[in-house]
Structures are given as structure tokens and as C-alpha cells.
């Protein structure tokens, strides 16, 4: 709610309507079906405008997203060298540093010393000077090489304007959805008659088969009942025994075996 007694009014087309009391400006905005929005609160008197507040907020949010999407922050990249670097590796480092500088980034060129290489810091200074000379068309050194511990480094600023990259738009950030997603249709319950027809007829349950006895149970049962009865052998009759003795007595004696002597 605007509490200032007088405001400078601008209509929806941008035309100046002059300074008038706030209630009168609010009444004019309501007659046009619009809102009275304060667009310059720090002015004297404050400036208000006839517009649709919902549409105004939407456009403001859209501009903020667009500005955030195209913003580009300058990053700090590092290129590492060594006093004994080869020619091919040195050229690769130079091309990589040029790519960083063309993107508008700052770079830090570092030469690391190992062992007794630290006794010859002039090798690092010469290498950094050669490197700076190769990329002088894309960057400029901010200060002289500085030796800290076992490393010598220098920073370079880019001569190119930082490039803007459009960030990928997130899902749902468009002005409006292309098509509304299909809503799932709830399943309707089937009629009682159809459910009864679809259900299978009940099947009579078969009598369960007797479970086989465990070996331990079978052994215990056998021990309880005792040993199985053996079949009775037929008793030999007296006539059969007498006939067997008679045959053994009447059998002829074996003939003696003679040799050829």
C-alpha cells in the first residue's frame, strides 16, 4: 500500500499524467482494471505506474533469470612448468595458456624446482620470461616472478573480454509448458457380475498324501515291535529220515585205483 500523499503518475503506455493525490491515482488505476505500482520510490515525489502487477513480476523474474544465465565469472587457472621441460611439452603448455586467456581467465604460471635445481633460480626466471613472451598477445604479466619455497610463479591477466556462455535451461523454466502432461486415469471397479464370471471355479482339495516316515522313527517302531517272525520250516517226517539212512548204507564202495606198475 502506498502511503505517500502525492505521487507522479505514468499510465500503462508510458505517458506522463503529472503529480496528483494518491487516492485519485489509485481510483484511476482501478477504473482501467490495473494496479498502481510504485516503480521509483526514491524519487521526489515517488513515481507510480498503471500496470498489471502479476505480469510485471513475471517479466522482472524473467529478466533476472536471463541475466543470471548469461553471467560469466573470471576464474583463476594454473599452468605448471619445470626447468627441464621438453620443447613439445612447453608448446602444449603455451597453447593451453592461450586458450585460458582467450576465455578471459587469469592464469598463474608456476615453475617447480626439484633437488639441486633450486640452486639455479635463473633457469626458472628465463623459462617464465620465455613463456610470457609467447603469450604476450593474449595476456600481460601483473608483476615480476616471485620465488616462494621450491616454486617460482607469476600471474597474468587476460587482454580479452570474458565470454558469456548460455547455461542450460532447467526443466520448467520456460515461459510456458509446451503440452500439459497426461493425467493418470483411475481404474474403475468392475461390476460384481463381471468379477464373478472372471473368478475361476473352486476346485475340491485332494486328500493330502501321507508323509514318509523318517528313518529314526522307523527304527524306533521296529525296536518297539520286536524282531520280525521267521517262516517255520517244515519238519522232516520219520519215513524220510529212515529212507535217507537206508540209501547211505546200500551205496556201493568205491573201487580201488590201480597204477601201471
C-alpha positions in Angstrom: 0.0 0.0 0.0 1.3 3.4 -1.0 1.3 5.8 2.0 2.8 8.9 0.2 0.1 11.6 -0.2 1.2 12.7 -3.7 2.7 10.7 -6.5 3.8 11.2 -10.1 1.7 9.1 -12.3 2.6 7.3 -15.5 -0.1 5.4 -17.4 0.2 2.0 -19.0 1.5 3.4 -22.3 4.3 5.5 -20.6 2.5 8.9 -20.9 3.1 11.3 -18.0 -0.1 12.3 -16.2 1.6 14.6 -13.7 1.5 14.8 -9.9 -1.8 14.0 -8.2 -3.0 12.8 -4.9 -2.5 9.1 -4.2 -6.2 8.2 -3.8 -7.0 9.9 -7.1 -4.3 7.9 -8.9 -5.5 4.7 -7.2 -9.1 5.4 -8.4 -7.9 5.9 -12.0 -6.0 2.7 -11.9 -9.0 0.7 -10.7 -11.2 2.2 -13.4 -8.8 0.9 -16.0 -8.6 -2.6 -14.4 -4.9 -2.2 -13.5 -2.8 -1.9 -10.4 -1.0 1.2 -9.1 2.7 0.1 -8.8 5.5 2.2 -7.3 8.4 2.0 -9.8 10.7 4.7 -8.4 10.2 5.0 -4.6 13.3 7.2 -4.1 12.2 10.0 -6.5 10.5 13.1 -5.1 7.6 12.7 -5.4 7.7 8.8 -6.0 6.8 7.6 -9.5 3.9 5.2 -9.9 2.6 3.4 -13.0 -0.6 1.8 -14.1 0.2 -1.9 -14.9 -0.7 -5.5 -14.2 1.3 -6.4 -11.2 1.3 -10.1 -11.9 2.7 -9.5 -15.4 5.2 -7.0 -14.0 6.5 -9.6 -11.5 6.7 -12.2 -14.2 8.8 -10.0 -16.6 11.0 -9.0 -13.7 11.7 -12.6 -12.8 12.4 -13.5 -16.4 14.9 -10.7 -16.8 16.7 -11.8 -13.6 17.0 -15.4 -14.9 18.3 -14.2 -18.2 20.9 -12.1 -16.6 22.0 -14.9 -14.3 22.1 -17.3 -17.3 24.5 -15.1 -19.3 26.8 -14.0 -16.5 30.4 -15.1 -16.7 32.8 -15.1 -13.7 36.5 -14.8 -14.2 38.3 -17.9 -12.9 41.9 -18.5 -12.0 43.8 -21.2 -13.9 47.3 -22.5 -13.3 50.0 -23.7 -15.7 52.9 -25.7 -14.2 56.3 -25.9 -15.7 59.7 -27.4 -14.8 63.3 -26.3 -15.6 63.9 -29.5 -17.6 60.6 -29.3 -19.6 60.8 -30.5 -23.2 60.1 -28.5 -26.3 56.9 -30.3 -27.1 55.5 -30.1 -23.6 56.4 -26.4 -23.5 54.5 -25.7 -26.7 51.5 -27.6 -25.3 51.5 -25.5 -22.1 51.7 -22.3 -24.2 48.6 -23.3 -26.3 46.7 -24.2 -23.2 47.5 -20.9 -21.6 46.4 -19.1 -24.7 43.0 -20.9 -24.6 42.6 -19.8 -21.0 43.4 -16.2 -21.8 41.1 -16.1 -24.8 38.3 -17.2 -22.4 39.0 -14.1 -20.3 40.5 -16.1 -17.4 43.6 -15.2 -15.3 46.5 -17.6 -15.3 49.2 -18.5 -12.8 52.5 -19.7 -14.3 54.4 -21.8 -11.8 57.9 -23.3 -12.2 58.7 -26.1 -9.6 62.2 -26.9 -8.7 63.4 -30.4 -7.6 66.5 -31.2 -5.6 69.6 -29.2 -6.7 67.6 -27.3 -9.3 66.8 -24.8 -6.6 70.5 -23.6 -6.7 69.8 -22.2 -10.2 66.7 -19.9 -9.9 67.8 -18.1 -13.1 66.6 -21.1 -15.0 63.1 -20.5 -13.7 63.2 -16.8 -14.5 64.4 -17.4 -18.0 61.7 -20.0 -18.6 58.9 -17.7 -17.3 60.2 -14.8 -19.4 60.1 -17.1 -22.5 56.6 -18.2 -21.6 55.4 -14.6 -21.1 56.9 -13.6 -24.4 55.0 -16.4 -26.2 51.6 -15.3 -24.8 52.1 -11.5 -24.8 49.4 -11.1 -27.5 46.7 -12.5 -25.2 47.9 -11.6 -21.6 50.1 -9.3 -19.6 52.2 -10.1 -16.6 50.9 -8.4 -13.4 54.3 -8.5 -11.5 57.8 -9.9 -11.6 58.4 -13.6 -10.9 58.4 -14.4 -7.2 60.3 -17.3 -5.6 58.4 -19.0 -2.7 59.9 -22.1 -1.3 60.6 -24.6 -4.1 58.4 -22.8 -6.7 58.6 -19.6 -8.7 55.3 -18.2 -10.1 53.9 -15.2 -11.9 50.3 -14.1 -12.6 49.0 -12.9 -15.9 45.8 -11.1 -16.8 43.8 -11.6 -20.0 43.6 -9.0 -22.7 40.3 -10.4 -23.9 36.8 -9.7 -22.7 35.3 -12.6 -20.7 33.0 -14.7 -23.0 29.4 -15.4 -21.9 28.1 -18.9 -22.1 24.4 -19.7 -22.0 23.8 -22.0 -19.1 21.4 -24.9 -20.0 17.9 -24.1 -19.1 16.4 -26.1 -16.3 13.3 -28.1 -16.7 10.2 -26.0 -16.0 12.0 -22.6 -16.6 10.4 -22.0 -20.0 7.7 -19.3 -20.5 5.0 -21.9 -20.6 4.8 -25.7 -20.9 4.5 -26.9 -24.5 2.0 -29.5 -23.5 0.3 -30.5 -20.3 1.3 -33.9 -19.1 -1.3 -36.6 -19.3 -3.1 -37.2 -16.0 -3.4 -40.8 -15.0 -7.0 -42.2 -15.2 -8.0 -44.1 -12.0 -9.1 -47.6 -12.7 -12.9 -48.1 -12.4 -14.0 -51.1 -10.3 -15.5 -53.9 -12.4 -19.2 -54.8 -11.8 -20.0 -57.7 -9.4 -21.3 -59.9 -12.2 -18.1 -59.5 -14.3 -15.9 -60.2 -11.3 -17.8 -63.4 -10.6 -17.5 -64.5 -14.2 -13.8 -63.8 -14.2 -13.1 -65.7 -11.0 -12.2 -69.4 -11.5 -14.5 -72.1 -10.1 -13.3 -73.5 -6.8 -11.5 -76.9 -7.1 -12.1 -79.6 -4.4 -8.9 -80.1 -2.4 -7.4 -83.5 -2.8 -6.7 -85.5 0.4 -3.1 -85.0 1.4 -0.7 -87.9 0.8 0.8 -89.5 3.9 4.2 -88.2 4.7 7.0 -90.7 4.5 8.3 -91.8 7.9 11.6 -90.6 9.0 14.4 -93.2 9.3 14.7 -92.6 13.0 11.0 -93.1 13.6 11.0 -96.3 11.6 13.9 -97.7 13.6 12.2 -96.8 16.9 9.0 -98.5 15.7 10.9 -101.7 14.8 12.6 -101.8 18.1 9.3 -101.5 19.9 7.5 -104.3 18.0 10.4 -106.7 18.3 12.1 -108.8 15.6 10.0 -110.0 12.7 8.8 -113.6 12.9 10.8 -116.1 10.7 8.8 -118.5 8.5 8.5 -122.0 10.0 10.4 -124.7 8.2 8.5 -128.0 7.5 9.5 -130.7 9.9 11.1 -133.8 8.4 9.0 -136.9 8.7 10.2 -140.1 10.2 9.8 -142.0 6.9 12.1 -139.6 5.1 14.8 -139.9 7.7 14.7 -143.7 7.6 14.9 -143.8 3.8 17.9 -141.5 3.8 19.8 -143.8 6.2 19.0 -146.9 4.2 20.3 -145.3 0.9 23.5 -144.3 2.6 24.1 -147.9 3.8 23.4 -149.6 0.5 25.6 -147.3 -1.5 28.5 -149.4 -3.3 32.0 -149.0 -2.0 34.4 -147.1 -4.3 36.7 -149.3 -6.5 40.4 -149.2 -5.7 42.6 -147.2 -8.2 45.5 -149.2 -9.7 48.6 -147.7 -11.1 50.5 -149.1 -14.1 53.3 -150.8 -12.2 
